[in-house]
Structure formats: C-alpha cells, structure tokens
Amino acid sequence: MPDMNGPYKPGTPCWIDLMVPDQQAALDFYCDLFGWQGEIGPAEQGGYSVCTLKGRPVAGIMKAMNPDGTVPDPMPPTVWTTYLSTDSLDSTLKSVTDAHGTVMMGPMDVMDLGRMAVVTDPTGAVFGLWQPGSFDGAGIVNEHGALIWNELSTSDVPAAAAFYSAILPITTAASHMPGAEGYTEFKASGRVVGGMMNLDQSPPGTPPNWLPYFHVDNVDEIQAAAVRAGANVLAPAFDMVAGRMAVMTDPQGGPFAVITSTVTEQPA
C-alpha cells in the first residue's frame, strides 16, 4: 500500500534527504519533476524542507551548511542520504562502532520528531539512522513520485552484509529473481526492504553509496523532463528484471534512479 501509517520496522529504509548548495533550485527541480510540494523551512529548523506528495511527507531537502551555520569549504558532494529505522538509536550506534563503522554526526534530537545520526559503514558508504518520535518517516511510498527502493553499492558485499546484520535486525540473501544473479536483498522482519550489489557494476571511481529509487509512471518521459531541467543521465532508460529504469544526477550532481517497477512486493 502506498500510504504508510505507523512506524517502520527496524532496519527498513524510512526516509531520505538531500543536502545541496542551492536549496531553492533543488526544490524547484524535484517538485517540478515528481509533483512534490515544498518550500524552504523556518530558520529555527535550519531551513529544512519536508517535501510532500498528496499531503504526505516524501523527502527532505536542506542547504549544505556546517553545524554552526557557516558555508562548508570545500562544499560536500551533493548526495541523497538513506535513513534506516531503529527503535534504539543509542544501542544501534554502539553496534556501529563495535562493527567498525564510524559515527559522523549525532546522536541528536530533532525536536519531538525523533532522534538521528549519520554514520558510515566499514566500506565507506554513508547512511542515516532514525529513531522515530512523532515522525515515522516517508508517509507515502511505491507510487509515482515517491520512494520505492534503496540500494547499496559497495566494494565488499560480504563485509557490508555482516555489518548491517550486526547493527540492526536485518538479514541478507541472494536474490532468487531470474536475471538478478549476483544481487543481494536486505530483509527486515522477513520482508525485502532493499538491495545491495558490488561496485564493479558502477562507473570507475564511484565510491560506496546508497542510491534512492523513485517510482514513476513513465521512465522515458521523466528522463526527458529531467534532462530539460539540467539533469545528467548516467544510465539511459533501459529494461531490466524489475522493470524499466534510468539513473541520473540532478543539476547539482545528486545521483538518483527512477523506475517503473514490475515487482509487486516493495518495501513498506
């Protein structure tokens, strides 16, 4: 079901947000592309924008800045951060360090909404952790303009599998989908919630990363619209085992994928 009501199971991707040099330009691009609504938030919240679709939260966009409000120099890469849900941030962070991950930021309270941290796994992929308070995460998924999948590309699949299973109630297994040989699935509470593949399938020099996929009704039309708005195409629209997809970077360099999925079961 596309509408989400209630907290995500621990280990499930529950939220994504984007840090960019030009927040308004990013809001214009994604709102026009996916039909979101969003505006720069209040100063007391650092201007953080919670974008919505059909009145439900779908993603966050914020201006790149240091904790003291100054502009970073150099500017960090523009990337989407995937947040995994946890019911105990402190214990998960202890497990992160025990499993040779690194805490980059946090833990910190976000008003009454929840608690968060940003960490890296042992292969260098950055991701977030979210312990919900009054805010569970994305309120709509798996339909046009909303998040449908999160995928880790890593230099060491076995090491990454061991790490994520050590910090959260996640299991990993080889995909049994025909044509997806070599692909690994993440499961939380027995449900497939994300995927993982080796970086050797990515362009040379690509660092380990989590990539968000947005469901769209027509990949080719969205790709064309994104290009007209200044996006760059990394992988032009193509058919694959789970549907038709494309990988692009937004005008500020943030990678994302779009897909028209033919898979009936998606993370929730």
MOFENQUI-V183126 format. One record per pair of residues at least 24 apart in sequence whose C-alpha atoms are under 6 Angstrom apart, sorted by the first residue. I is the first residue (numbers start at 1). J is the second residue. Records with the same first field share a line. If there is no record, write none. Layout:
I->J / J
This chain:
2->140 / 141 / 142
3->139 / 140
4->139 / 140
7->136
10->85 / 86
11->84 / 85 / 168 / 169 / 170 / 188
12->84 / 85 / 193
13->83 / 84
14->83 / 84 / 85 / 137 / 138
15->83 / 137 / 138
16->59 / 81 / 82 / 83
17->59 / 60 / 61 / 80 / 81
18->61 / 79 / 80
19->62 / 63 / 64 / 78
20->63 / 64 / 78
21->63 / 64
23->62 / 63
34->145
56->139
57->138 / 139
58->138
78->253 / 254
79->254
81->127
82->127 / 128
83->127 / 128 / 129
84->129
85->129 / 130 / 131
86->130 / 131
87->131
89->131
92->167
95->167
96->167
124->208
125->208 / 209
143->215
144->215 / 216 / 217
145->214 / 215 / 216
146->214 / 215
147->213 / 214
148->213 / 214 / 215
149->194 / 213
150->194 / 211 / 212
151->194 / 195 / 196 / 210 / 211
152->196 / 209 / 210
153->196 / 197 / 198 / 199 / 208 / 209
154->198 / 199 / 208
155->198 / 199
179->241
193->267
212->256
213->257 / 258
214->258
215->258 / 259 / 260
216->259 / 260
217->260
